[in-house]
Amino acid sequence: CTGFCPTNPKFNSWGVGIQAGYDYQFANNVVLGGYVNVPFAASRSTFNIGLPGFNFTVRSKFAAHVGARLGYDVNGFLPYVAAGYSMANVEASSFFNVTRSSTHHGYHLAVGLEKLWTENFSTDLRYTYSSLGRRTYNFGGGASNWGENASNFTAAINYRF
């Protein structure tokens, strides 16, 4: 793909996942928490190098995010910021049936707003920026370094124990 691939291909996808975490609210309404988030509907995208049929397919085989969040409870509304470690195992396939995979490591930063509806149910809207480091993929025509910088918007329904 070296020399032929777009230098910054854009992918759009959606997915679902599961998150587990723990929050602790202090007497002054500050909330500190930790979480693990695992998407289980892997994303898959394709880009073309400029000729019909010359496509590369990229899919996330596994991803996980571990982080901490800090917020402030305002009558059941929780604006918060979060940060942590992210990883993804990515598989890329070329138009001539060569497949390569690698695990990328990086970080994520997030800002969100959670609304507590009952003692056990809340909804959460969040924007997350993640940056996963570059790895080398060689499809036989030279090595390419691919990484990922992603913006994600999340809407979640949470059950609290």
C-alpha positions as a Markdown table, in Angstrom:
| # | Residue | x | y | z |
|---|---|---|---|---|
| 1 | Cys | 0.0 | 0.0 | 0.0 |
| 2 | Thr | 3.0 | 2.3 | 0.4 |
| 3 | Gly | 2.7 | 5.3 | -1.9 |
| 4 | Phe | -0.8 | 4.4 | -3.0 |
| 5 | Cys | -2.9 | 4.5 | 0.1 |
| 6 | Pro | -4.6 | 7.7 | 1.3 |
| 7 | Thr | -2.4 | 9.3 | 4.0 |
| 8 | Asn | -5.3 | 9.8 | 6.3 |
| 9 | Pro | -8.3 | 7.6 | 5.5 |
| 10 | Lys | -11.5 | 8.3 | 7.3 |
| 11 | Phe | -13.7 | 5.6 | 8.7 |
| 12 | Asn | -17.3 | 5.8 | 10.1 |
| 13 | Ser | -18.8 | 3.0 | 12.0 |
| 14 | Trp | -21.0 | 2.2 | 15.0 |
| 15 | Gly | -21.0 | -0.5 | 17.6 |
| 16 | Val | -22.3 | -1.7 | 21.0 |
| 17 | Gly | -20.4 | -2.7 | 24.1 |
| 18 | Ile | -20.5 | -3.3 | 27.8 |
| 19 | Gln | -19.1 | -1.3 | 30.6 |
| 20 | Ala | -18.5 | -2.1 | 34.2 |
| 21 | Gly | -17.3 | 0.4 | 36.8 |
| 22 | Tyr | -17.5 | 1.8 | 40.3 |
| 23 | Asp | -18.3 | 5.3 | 41.5 |
| 24 | Tyr | -17.8 | 6.8 | 44.9 |
| 25 | Gln | -19.5 | 10.1 | 45.9 |
| 26 | Phe | -17.9 | 12.2 | 48.5 |
| 27 | Ala | -19.8 | 14.4 | 51.0 |
| 28 | Asn | -19.1 | 17.5 | 48.9 |
| 29 | Asn | -20.8 | 15.9 | 45.8 |
| 30 | Val | -17.5 | 15.1 | 44.0 |
| 31 | Val | -17.7 | 11.7 | 42.3 |
| 32 | Leu | -14.6 | 9.6 | 41.6 |
| 33 | Gly | -14.9 | 6.4 | 39.6 |
| 34 | Gly | -13.1 | 3.8 | 37.6 |
| 35 | Tyr | -14.4 | 1.7 | 34.6 |
| 36 | Val | -13.6 | -1.0 | 32.0 |
| 37 | Asn | -15.3 | -0.7 | 28.6 |
| 38 | Val | -15.3 | -3.5 | 26.0 |
| 39 | Pro | -17.0 | -3.1 | 22.6 |
| 40 | Phe | -18.3 | -6.4 | 21.5 |
| 41 | Ala | -19.6 | -5.5 | 18.0 |
| 42 | Ala | -16.4 | -5.0 | 16.2 |
| 43 | Ser | -16.2 | -2.2 | 13.6 |
| 44 | Arg | -15.2 | -2.8 | 10.0 |
| 45 | Ser | -14.3 | -0.3 | 7.3 |
| 46 | Thr | -13.0 | -0.3 | 3.8 |
| 47 | Phe | -11.0 | 2.2 | 1.8 |
| 48 | Asn | -9.9 | 2.2 | -1.8 |
| 49 | Ile | -6.5 | 3.2 | -3.1 |
| 50 | Gly | -7.8 | 4.8 | -6.2 |
| 51 | Leu | -8.6 | 1.9 | -8.6 |
| 52 | Pro | -11.8 | -0.1 | -8.8 |
| 53 | Gly | -11.5 | -3.3 | -6.7 |
| 54 | Phe | -8.3 | -2.2 | -5.0 |
| 55 | Asn | -9.7 | -2.1 | -1.5 |
| 56 | Phe | -8.3 | -2.5 | 2.0 |
| 57 | Thr | -10.5 | -3.7 | 4.8 |
| 58 | Val | -9.7 | -2.9 | 8.4 |
| 59 | Arg | -11.5 | -4.3 | 11.4 |
| 60 | Ser | -11.2 | -4.2 | 15.1 |
| 61 | Lys | -11.0 | -7.7 | 16.4 |
| 62 | Phe | -10.9 | -6.7 | 20.1 |
| 63 | Ala | -10.7 | -3.4 | 22.0 |
| 64 | Ala | -10.8 | -2.4 | 25.6 |
| 65 | His | -10.6 | 0.9 | 27.5 |
| 66 | Val | -9.7 | 1.2 | 31.2 |
| 67 | Gly | -9.9 | 4.5 | 32.9 |
| 68 | Ala | -10.9 | 6.8 | 35.7 |
| 69 | Arg | -13.5 | 9.6 | 35.8 |
| 70 | Leu | -14.0 | 12.7 | 38.0 |
| 71 | Gly | -17.3 | 14.5 | 38.2 |
| 72 | Tyr | -19.6 | 16.6 | 40.3 |
| 73 | Asp | -23.2 | 15.6 | 41.2 |
| 74 | Val | -25.7 | 18.4 | 40.6 |
| 75 | Asn | -29.2 | 17.1 | 41.6 |
| 76 | Gly | -28.8 | 13.9 | 39.7 |
| 77 | Phe | -26.8 | 15.3 | 36.8 |
| 78 | Leu | -23.2 | 14.3 | 36.7 |
| 79 | Pro | -20.9 | 16.3 | 34.3 |
| 80 | Tyr | -17.5 | 14.5 | 34.3 |
| 81 | Val | -14.1 | 14.1 | 32.6 |
| 82 | Ala | -12.4 | 10.8 | 32.1 |
| 83 | Ala | -9.0 | 9.5 | 30.9 |
| 84 | Gly | -7.3 | 6.2 | 30.6 |
| 85 | Tyr | -5.6 | 3.5 | 28.7 |
| 86 | Ser | -6.9 | 2.0 | 25.4 |
| 87 | Met | -5.9 | -0.9 | 23.3 |
| 88 | Ala | -7.2 | -2.5 | 20.1 |
| 89 | Asn | -6.3 | -5.6 | 18.1 |
| 90 | Val | -6.7 | -4.6 | 14.5 |
| 91 | Glu | -6.8 | -6.8 | 11.4 |
| 92 | Ala | -6.1 | -5.3 | 7.9 |
| 93 | Ser | -6.7 | -7.2 | 4.7 |
| 94 | Ser | -5.5 | -6.1 | 1.3 |
| 95 | Phe | -7.1 | -6.6 | -2.1 |
| 96 | Phe | -4.7 | -9.4 | -2.9 |
| 97 | Asn | -5.8 | -11.5 | 0.1 |
| 98 | Val | -2.9 | -10.7 | 2.4 |
| 99 | Thr | -4.0 | -10.2 | 6.0 |
| 100 | Arg | -2.0 | -8.7 | 8.8 |
| 101 | Ser | -2.9 | -7.9 | 12.5 |
| 102 | Ser | -1.3 | -6.0 | 15.3 |
| 103 | Thr | -2.2 | -4.8 | 18.8 |
| 104 | His | -2.2 | -1.0 | 19.2 |
| 105 | His | -1.9 | 0.7 | 22.6 |
| 106 | Gly | -2.7 | 4.3 | 23.5 |
| 107 | Tyr | -4.9 | 6.6 | 25.6 |
| 108 | His | -8.4 | 8.1 | 25.6 |
| 109 | Leu | -9.8 | 11.4 | 27.0 |
| 110 | Ala | -13.6 | 11.9 | 27.5 |
| 111 | Val | -16.1 | 14.4 | 28.7 |
| 112 | Gly | -19.7 | 13.4 | 29.4 |
| 113 | Leu | -23.0 | 14.0 | 31.2 |
| 114 | Glu | -24.8 | 11.3 | 33.1 |
| 115 | Lys | -28.3 | 11.6 | 34.4 |
| 116 | Leu | -29.5 | 9.4 | 37.3 |
| 117 | Trp | -33.2 | 8.7 | 36.8 |
| 118 | Thr | -33.7 | 6.2 | 39.7 |
| 119 | Glu | -31.4 | 4.6 | 42.2 |
| 120 | Asn | -30.6 | 1.9 | 39.7 |
| 121 | Phe | -30.9 | 3.5 | 36.2 |
| 122 | Ser | -29.0 | 6.3 | 34.5 |
| 123 | Thr | -28.3 | 7.5 | 31.0 |
| 124 | Asp | -25.0 | 8.8 | 29.8 |
| 125 | Leu | -23.9 | 10.9 | 26.8 |
| 126 | Arg | -20.1 | 11.1 | 26.2 |
| 127 | Tyr | -17.6 | 12.3 | 23.7 |
| 128 | Thr | -14.3 | 10.3 | 23.7 |
| 129 | Tyr | -11.1 | 11.1 | 21.8 |
| 130 | Ser | -8.7 | 8.2 | 21.6 |
| 131 | Ser | -5.2 | 7.9 | 20.1 |
| 132 | Leu | -3.7 | 4.4 | 19.4 |
| 133 | Gly | -0.1 | 4.2 | 18.4 |
| 134 | Arg | 1.2 | 3.3 | 15.0 |
| 135 | Arg | 2.2 | -0.2 | 14.1 |
| 136 | Thr | 3.9 | -1.5 | 10.9 |
| 137 | Tyr | 1.9 | -3.5 | 8.4 |
| 138 | Asn | 3.6 | -5.0 | 5.4 |
| 139 | Phe | 1.4 | -6.4 | 2.6 |
| 140 | Gly | 4.3 | -7.3 | 0.3 |
| 141 | Gly | 4.8 | -4.0 | -1.4 |
| 142 | Gly | 6.6 | -2.2 | 1.4 |
| 143 | Ala | 5.8 | -1.4 | 5.0 |
| 144 | Ser | 3.1 | 1.1 | 6.1 |
| 145 | Asn | 2.7 | 2.5 | 9.5 |
| 146 | Trp | -0.9 | 2.7 | 10.6 |
| 147 | Gly | -2.3 | 4.1 | 13.8 |
| 148 | Glu | -5.7 | 5.5 | 14.9 |
| 149 | Asn | -7.0 | 8.8 | 16.2 |
| 150 | Ala | -10.7 | 8.5 | 16.8 |
| 151 | Ser | -13.6 | 10.6 | 18.0 |
| 152 | Asn | -16.5 | 8.6 | 19.4 |
| 153 | Phe | -19.9 | 9.7 | 20.6 |
| 154 | Thr | -21.6 | 7.3 | 23.1 |
| 155 | Ala | -25.1 | 7.1 | 24.3 |
| 156 | Ala | -25.6 | 4.6 | 27.2 |
| 157 | Ile | -28.2 | 3.2 | 29.4 |
| 158 | Asn | -26.7 | 2.1 | 32.7 |
| 159 | Tyr | -28.0 | -0.3 | 35.4 |
| 160 | Arg | -26.4 | 0.4 | 38.8 |
| 161 | Phe | -26.2 | -2.3 | 41.5 |
